[in-house]
Amino acid sequence: MKLIPSCRFRSFHENTRLNKFAFLFFTISVGFSSCNKENYSEQSQLNQGQALDIYLAGSTGDGIHPKATYWKNGHEVTLTDGSSYAEATSIAVSGTDVYVAGYVYNGSYYVAKYWKNGKAIPLSDGRGPSIAYAITVSGTDVYVAGYESNSIKTIAKYWKNGIEVSLTDGTNNAAAYAIVVEGDDVYIAGEEFNGINNVAKYWKNGRSVSLTDGSKEAHAYSIAVSGTDIYVSGSEMNGINGNMVAEYWKNGTVFHLTDGSNYARANAITVSDGVVFVAGAENKDGNYFVAKYWVNGVAVANTDSLNYSMASSIAVREHDIYLAGKELQGAFMQGQPVALYWKNGIEVPVQDSSRAGGWTNSVILSENGSQVKKKNRGIDYLSETSEQQDESHSFVDILFSVFHFLKNSPTYSTTNKVSHYNRGNQFTRPKANQSKRNPVVANRMRMPR
């Protein structure tokens, strides 16, 4: 059986009001650490003898350059040697095969690629910038979504078994952040620049559907499909104070997760038994992001709000909620970054805290070698640990049970849309559209958001 992850990524533009915080995010060293003092090896111990396998993808830093990395039940597998900057952005599993999407810096540009069981497969020739943001497997076919530059503009595209399919014509900068395959249908979330703003959109079998009218900056980061319903999470500027509003769209109808009083972003979405789960972050007091998730529009803080944190991926298994992401441990602007994830709000490090830096971008679950059944295709999975687990779990159980039976939806709002998260690091992420004045992709080393 195959595991088909959903992908949740990224954005080109950040609110100019948060530029001072963007500098902070990009200079905080790779990844963010766990406030929890548990040893990272506990994850492997907890999963011994269990049928559930937990896969995460991201990066680790124990030298000059971050390494593209994935974890299976806490066991770390590095895909690059650290000789150049690299990141793993998404992971999928089919049978005994592990597929990881990402990119590697070749000295001039980032080069999109994926790895199958550790063997690298390039998706572009490296003569221009390209990024692979998302990967999924359907049968024997491997799909990867991202973008590639034509030396002037970035083109949103996906690759099927290494063969590229362009979603845009190169007139405007564009990128594809997430991909889902259902039967013969291919769904992709992303954005395209209209000359003034980025327009949030998705593509179904290559046909684009705009989710915003282009009058305000907007982004689409993640996509999920449940039956005939299409869910997309992202963000849109509110037009009042310039903040991005976290939100999602169901079949094109927008649902707001935040009120615009703080900058926020919705980075990932999944649906289970009719309940909509969204992960992201909201700015705290105009200073830094705090990871959170929403259950049918009801916000749940994922951390104690004392440190910068960001949730980049979400998955639901029975009554358990898993988040991938990062957190900065210790006083603001300080602390040791450690790759981690959360299960029911409890941090689980997957990296020894004595090592320098790491973060997780994607997480999926496999049970007895088969895909954990999901009612959607829109996010990823994580794991567990901590003494507080029982208390946290019971709270999640209550939330899940209430919404499982009531299946209430957030009130529809006529205002605008949502946003994704900033993958803070010492490098800035490559942007498909630079700025409104200069929308050409920069060649200098940047880190994806």
C-alpha positions as CSV (number, residue, x, y, z in Angstrom):
1,M,0.0,0.0,0.0
2,K,1.2,3.5,-0.6
3,L,1.3,6.5,1.7
4,I,0.2,9.7,-0.1
5,P,1.2,12.8,1.8
6,S,-0.2,16.2,1.2
7,C,2.1,19.1,1.0
8,R,1.9,22.4,2.6
9,F,4.2,25.0,1.5
10,R,5.4,28.0,1.0
11,S,5.1,31.6,0.1
12,F,7.0,34.2,-1.8
13,H,5.8,37.4,-0.1
14,E,5.8,38.4,3.5
15,N,4.0,41.4,5.0
16,T,6.2,44.4,4.9
17,R,5.2,45.3,8.4
18,L,6.9,42.1,9.6
19,N,10.2,42.8,7.7
20,K,12.0,43.3,11.0
21,F,10.8,39.9,12.2
22,A,11.6,38.3,8.9
23,F,15.3,39.1,9.6
24,L,15.0,37.4,12.9
25,F,13.5,34.3,11.4
26,F,16.1,34.0,8.7
27,T,19.0,34.5,11.2
28,I,17.9,32.2,14.0
29,S,20.1,29.2,12.8
30,V,18.5,26.2,11.1
31,G,15.4,24.9,12.8
32,F,14.0,25.5,16.2
33,S,14.3,23.4,19.3
34,S,12.0,21.7,21.7
35,C,11.3,23.1,25.2
36,N,11.0,19.5,26.3
37,K,14.0,18.0,28.0
38,E,13.2,14.5,26.9
39,N,15.9,12.6,25.1
40,Y,15.4,12.3,21.4
41,S,16.0,8.5,21.5
42,E,12.7,8.1,23.4
43,Q,10.8,8.2,20.2
44,S,12.6,5.1,18.9
45,Q,12.0,3.4,22.2
46,L,8.3,4.3,22.2
47,N,7.8,2.9,18.8
48,Q,9.6,-0.4,19.3
49,G,7.1,-3.2,19.0
50,Q,4.5,-0.9,17.5
51,A,3.0,-1.3,14.1
52,L,2.9,2.4,13.5
53,D,5.8,3.9,11.6
54,I,6.3,7.7,11.8
55,Y,8.2,9.4,8.9
56,L,9.3,13.0,8.9
57,A,11.4,15.0,6.4
58,G,13.4,18.1,7.0
59,S,17.0,19.1,7.6
60,T,19.7,18.7,10.2
61,G,22.7,20.9,10.8
62,D,25.9,19.6,12.3
63,G,28.3,21.5,10.2
64,I,28.5,24.4,7.8
65,H,25.5,23.5,5.7
66,P,22.2,21.9,6.6
67,K,21.7,18.3,5.3
68,A,18.5,17.0,3.7
69,T,17.2,14.5,6.2
70,Y,14.4,12.2,6.9
71,W,13.5,10.1,10.0
72,K,11.7,6.8,10.4
73,N,10.6,6.3,14.0
74,G,13.3,8.6,15.2
75,H,16.1,7.0,13.2
76,E,17.8,9.6,11.2
77,V,18.8,9.2,7.5
78,T,20.8,11.9,5.9
79,L,20.4,12.3,2.2
80,T,23.3,14.8,1.6
81,D,26.7,15.1,3.0
82,G,26.7,18.7,4.1
83,S,29.1,20.0,1.5
84,S,26.3,22.3,0.2
85,Y,23.0,23.6,1.5
86,A,20.1,21.1,1.1
87,E,16.6,20.6,2.5
88,A,14.0,17.8,2.4
89,T,10.6,19.3,2.0
90,S,8.2,16.4,1.7
91,I,8.0,12.6,2.2
92,A,5.9,9.8,0.8
93,V,6.1,6.0,1.4
94,S,4.9,3.2,-0.9
95,G,5.5,-0.3,0.4
96,T,9.1,-0.5,1.4
97,D,10.1,2.5,-0.7
98,V,10.7,5.9,0.8
99,Y,10.5,9.0,-1.5
100,V,11.7,12.4,-0.3
101,A,11.4,15.7,-2.3
102,G,13.7,18.6,-1.8
103,Y,16.6,20.6,-3.3
104,V,20.3,21.0,-3.2
105,Y,22.4,24.1,-3.9
106,N,24.9,23.5,-6.7
107,G,27.0,26.6,-6.2
108,S,24.9,28.9,-8.3
109,Y,21.2,27.7,-7.9
110,Y,19.0,25.4,-5.9
111,V,18.3,22.3,-7.9
112,A,15.0,20.4,-7.5
113,K,15.3,16.7,-6.9
114,Y,13.8,13.7,-5.1
115,W,15.4,10.7,-3.5
116,K,14.1,7.2,-3.7
117,N,15.6,5.0,-0.9
118,G,18.4,7.5,-0.6
119,K,19.3,7.7,-4.3
120,A,19.1,11.2,-5.7
121,I,17.1,11.9,-8.9
122,P,17.5,15.4,-10.3
123,L,14.4,17.1,-11.8
124,S,16.1,19.9,-13.6
125,D,19.5,20.5,-15.3
126,G,20.7,23.0,-12.6
127,R,21.2,25.8,-15.1
128,G,18.6,27.9,-13.3
129,P,16.8,27.9,-9.9
130,S,14.3,25.1,-9.2
131,I,12.6,23.9,-6.0
132,A,10.7,20.6,-5.3
133,Y,8.2,21.4,-2.6
134,A,5.9,18.3,-2.5
135,I,5.9,14.6,-3.4
136,T,3.2,11.9,-3.6
137,V,3.1,8.4,-5.1
138,S,0.1,6.8,-6.9
139,G,0.6,3.2,-7.9
140,T,4.0,3.1,-9.7
141,D,3.9,6.8,-10.5
142,V,5.9,9.5,-8.6
143,Y,4.6,13.0,-8.7
144,V,6.6,16.1,-7.5
145,A,5.4,19.7,-7.4
146,G,7.4,22.9,-7.3
147,Y,8.8,25.4,-9.7
148,E,11.6,26.0,-12.2
149,S,12.9,29.3,-13.6
150,N,13.2,30.0,-17.3
151,S,15.9,32.5,-16.4
152,I,13.3,35.3,-16.4
153,K,10.3,34.0,-14.5
154,T,9.5,31.0,-12.3
155,I,7.1,28.5,-13.8
156,A,4.8,26.4,-11.6
157,K,5.0,22.8,-12.6
158,Y,5.0,19.2,-11.5
159,W,7.0,16.2,-12.6
160,K,5.4,12.8,-13.2
161,N,8.1,10.2,-13.2
162,G,10.6,12.9,-13.9
163,I,8.7,14.3,-16.9
164,E,7.8,18.0,-16.4
165,V,4.3,19.4,-16.8
166,S,4.1,23.2,-16.8
167,L,1.1,24.7,-15.1
168,T,1.9,28.3,-16.1
169,D,3.4,29.8,-19.3
170,G,6.2,31.8,-17.8
171,T,4.5,35.2,-18.3
172,N,4.3,35.7,-14.5
173,N,6.1,34.2,-11.6
174,A,4.4,31.2,-10.1
175,A,5.0,28.2,-7.9
176,A,3.3,24.9,-6.9
177,Y,3.5,24.1,-3.2
178,A,1.3,21.0,-2.7
179,I,0.1,18.0,-4.8
180,V,-2.6,15.4,-4.4
181,V,-3.5,12.5,-6.7
182,E,-7.0,10.9,-6.6
183,G,-7.5,8.3,-9.3
184,D,-6.7,10.0,-12.6
185,D,-7.0,13.5,-11.2
186,V,-4.0,15.6,-10.2
187,Y,-4.7,18.5,-7.8
188,I,-2.0,21.2,-7.1
189,A,-2.1,24.2,-4.8
190,G,0.1,27.3,-5.4
191,E,0.1,30.9,-6.6
192,E,0.7,33.1,-9.5
193,F,1.8,36.7,-9.7
194,N,-0.6,39.0,-11.6
195,G,1.8,42.0,-11.9
196,I,0.6,43.5,-8.6
197,N,-0.1,40.7,-6.2
198,N,0.2,36.9,-5.8
199,V,-3.1,35.1,-6.5
200,A,-4.0,32.0,-4.5
201,K,-5.1,29.2,-6.8
202,Y,-5.2,25.5,-7.4
203,W,-5.0,23.4,-10.6
204,K,-7.0,20.3,-11.4
205,N,-5.5,18.4,-14.2
206,G,-3.7,21.5,-15.4
207,R,-6.8,23.8,-15.3
208,S,-6.3,26.7,-12.9
209,V,-9.0,27.9,-10.5
210,S,-8.3,31.2,-8.8
211,L,-9.3,31.5,-5.2
212,T,-8.7,35.2,-4.8
213,D,-9.4,38.1,-7.2
214,G,-5.8,39.5,-7.2
215,S,-6.7,42.8,-5.5
216,K,-4.7,41.8,-2.4
217,E,-1.7,39.6,-1.8
218,A,-2.7,35.9,-1.3
219,H,-1.1,32.5,-1.1
220,A,-2.3,28.9,-1.3
221,Y,0.0,26.4,0.6
222,S,-1.8,23.1,1.0
223,I,-4.6,21.1,-0.6
224,A,-6.8,18.2,0.5
225,V,-9.5,16.3,-1.4
226,S,-12.3,14.5,0.4
227,G,-14.9,12.9,-1.8
228,T,-16.0,15.7,-4.2
229,D,-14.8,18.5,-2.0
230,I,-11.6,20.4,-2.5
231,Y,-10.0,22.1,0.5
232,V,-7.1,24.6,0.2
233,S,-5.3,26.4,3.0
234,G,-3.4,29.7,2.7
235,S,-3.7,33.4,3.4
236,E,-4.7,36.8,2.1
237,M,-4.0,40.3,3.1
238,N,-7.0,41.9,4.9
239,G,-6.7,45.3,3.3
240,I,-7.2,47.1,6.6
241,N,-3.9,46.9,8.5
242,G,-1.9,44.9,6.0
243,N,-1.9,41.7,8.1
244,M,-2.3,38.3,6.4
245,V,-5.4,36.4,7.5
246,A,-5.2,32.7,8.1
247,E,-8.0,30.9,6.2
248,Y,-9.0,28.0,4.0
249,W,-11.3,27.5,1.0
250,K,-13.8,24.7,0.6
251,N,-14.8,24.4,-3.1
252,G,-13.9,28.1,-3.5
253,T,-15.7,29.4,-0.5
254,V,-13.5,31.1,2.0
255,F,-13.5,30.5,5.8
256,H,-11.5,32.8,8.0
257,L,-9.5,31.3,10.9
258,T,-8.2,34.6,12.2
259,D,-9.7,38.1,12.4
260,G,-6.7,40.0,10.9
261,S,-5.7,41.7,14.2
262,N,-2.5,39.7,14.0
263,Y,-0.4,38.4,11.1
264,A,-1.2,34.7,10.6
265,R,-0.8,31.9,8.2
266,A,-2.5,28.5,7.5
267,N,0.2,26.2,6.3
268,A,-1.5,22.8,6.1
269,I,-4.9,21.3,5.9
270,T,-6.5,17.9,6.3
271,V,-10.0,16.5,6.7
272,S,-11.1,13.5,8.8
273,D,-14.8,12.4,9.1
274,G,-16.0,15.8,7.9
275,V,-13.9,17.7,10.5
276,V,-11.4,20.2,9.0
277,F,-8.0,20.5,10.7
278,V,-5.6,23.3,9.8
279,A,-2.1,24.0,11.0
280,G,-0.1,27.2,11.0
281,A,0.8,30.1,13.3
282,E,-0.3,33.5,14.5
283,N,1.8,36.4,15.4
284,K,2.0,37.2,19.1
285,D,2.0,40.9,20.2
286,G,3.6,41.9,16.9
287,N,6.8,40.1,17.9
288,Y,6.9,36.4,16.7
289,F,4.8,33.6,15.4
290,V,3.3,31.0,17.8
291,A,2.3,27.6,16.4
292,K,-1.3,26.6,16.5
293,Y,-4.0,24.5,14.8
294,W,-7.7,24.9,14.2
295,V,-10.4,22.2,14.5
296,N,-13.4,23.3,12.5
297,G,-12.3,26.9,13.0
298,V,-11.7,26.7,16.7
299,A,-8.1,27.7,17.5
300,V,-5.9,25.5,19.8
301,A,-2.5,26.9,20.9
302,N,0.1,24.3,20.4
303,T,2.8,25.8,22.6
304,D,3.1,28.0,25.7
305,S,3.6,31.1,23.5
306,L,6.9,32.0,25.1
307,N,9.0,31.3,22.0
308,Y,8.9,31.6,18.2
309,S,7.3,28.4,16.8
310,M,5.6,27.4,13.6
311,A,3.5,24.4,12.6
312,S,4.2,23.4,9.0
313,S,2.2,20.1,8.6
314,I,-0.7,18.4,10.3
315,A,-2.2,14.9,10.4
316,V,-4.9,13.2,12.3
317,R,-5.1,9.5,13.3
318,E,-8.1,8.5,15.3
319,H,-8.2,11.1,18.1
320,D,-4.5,12.0,17.8
321,I,-3.3,15.2,16.2
322,Y,0.3,15.4,14.8
323,L,2.2,18.5,13.8
324,A,5.5,19.0,12.1
325,G,7.4,22.2,12.5
326,K,9.9,24.0,14.7
327,E,10.3,26.0,18.0
328,L,13.0,28.2,19.3
329,Q,14.0,27.1,22.9
330,G,15.0,29.5,25.6
331,A,14.9,33.3,25.6
332,F,13.8,35.0,22.4
333,M,16.6,35.0,19.8
334,Q,18.4,32.4,21.8
335,G,18.3,28.6,22.4
336,Q,19.5,25.5,20.7
337,P,17.5,24.5,17.6
338,V,16.5,20.8,17.5
339,A,14.4,18.9,14.9
340,L,11.0,18.1,16.5
341,Y,7.3,17.4,16.0
342,W,4.2,17.6,18.3
343,K,1.7,14.9,19.1
344,N,-1.4,16.4,20.9
345,G,0.6,19.5,21.8
346,I,3.5,17.6,23.3
347,E,6.9,18.1,21.8
348,V,8.9,15.2,20.6
349,P,12.5,15.9,19.6
350,V,13.9,13.6,16.8
351,Q,17.4,15.0,17.1
352,D,20.0,15.0,19.9
353,S,20.0,18.5,21.4
354,S,23.8,18.4,21.6
355,R,23.9,18.8,17.8
356,A,23.4,22.0,15.9
357,G,20.1,22.8,14.4
358,G,17.3,21.0,12.6
359,W,13.6,21.2,11.7
360,T,10.8,19.1,10.2
361,N,8.7,20.0,7.2
362,S,6.6,17.0,6.5
363,V,5.3,13.9,8.4
364,I,3.4,10.8,7.4
365,L,2.2,7.6,9.1
366,S,2.4,4.0,7.9
367,E,0.7,1.2,9.8
368,N,1.8,-2.4,9.3
369,G,3.3,-1.4,6.1
370,S,0.0,0.1,4.8
371,Q,-1.2,3.6,4.5
372,V,-3.0,4.9,7.6
373,K,-6.5,5.5,6.3
374,K,-7.4,9.1,5.8
375,K,-10.5,10.8,4.6
376,N,-8.4,13.4,2.8
377,R,-5.1,13.9,1.2
378,G,-4.0,17.1,2.7
379,I,-1.2,16.9,5.3
380,D,1.2,14.9,7.2
381,Y,1.9,13.0,10.4
382,L,3.9,13.0,13.6
383,S,4.6,11.2,16.9
384,E,4.6,11.3,20.7
385,T,6.0,11.3,24.3
386,S,5.8,13.1,27.7
387,E,4.2,12.7,31.0
388,Q,1.6,15.3,30.1
389,Q,0.4,13.2,27.2
390,D,-2.6,11.8,29.0
391,E,-3.9,15.3,29.9
392,S,-3.3,16.6,26.5
393,H,-4.7,13.6,24.8
394,S,-7.9,13.8,26.8
395,F,-8.4,17.4,25.7
396,V,-7.9,16.5,22.1
397,D,-10.3,13.6,22.5
398,I,-13.0,16.0,23.8
399,L,-12.4,18.4,20.9
400,F,-12.4,15.7,18.3
401,S,-15.5,14.0,19.8
402,V,-17.5,17.2,19.9
403,F,-16.7,18.1,16.3
404,H,-17.0,14.6,15.1
405,F,-20.6,14.5,16.1
406,L,-21.6,18.1,15.6
407,K,-19.5,18.7,12.5
408,N,-19.9,22.4,12.9
409,S,-18.1,24.6,10.3
410,P,-16.6,28.1,10.9
411,T,-18.9,30.9,9.9
412,Y,-18.4,32.0,6.3
413,S,-16.9,35.4,6.1
414,T,-17.0,37.8,3.2
415,T,-13.6,39.2,3.9
416,N,-10.3,37.8,2.6
417,K,-8.0,34.8,2.9
418,V,-5.1,33.1,4.8
419,S,-1.4,32.6,4.8
420,H,1.4,30.1,5.3
421,Y,4.5,30.0,7.5
422,N,8.0,31.2,7.5
423,R,10.5,28.4,7.6
424,G,13.1,30.5,9.5
425,N,16.7,29.7,9.0
426,Q,20.0,31.4,8.5
427,F,19.2,31.5,4.8
428,T,16.1,33.0,3.2
429,R,14.0,30.7,1.1
430,P,14.2,31.1,-2.7
431,K,11.3,33.1,-3.9
432,A,9.5,32.6,-7.1
433,N,8.4,36.1,-7.3
434,Q,10.8,38.5,-5.7
435,S,9.0,41.7,-5.3
436,K,6.4,43.6,-7.2
437,R,9.1,45.9,-8.6
438,N,11.6,43.2,-9.4
439,P,9.8,39.8,-9.8
440,V,12.9,38.0,-11.1
441,V,14.2,35.1,-9.0
442,A,17.4,36.0,-7.2
443,N,20.2,33.5,-7.7
444,R,21.9,34.0,-4.4
445,M,21.4,31.3,-1.7
446,R,18.0,31.5,-0.1
447,M,16.0,29.1,2.0
448,P,12.5,28.1,1.0
449,R,9.7,29.2,3.3
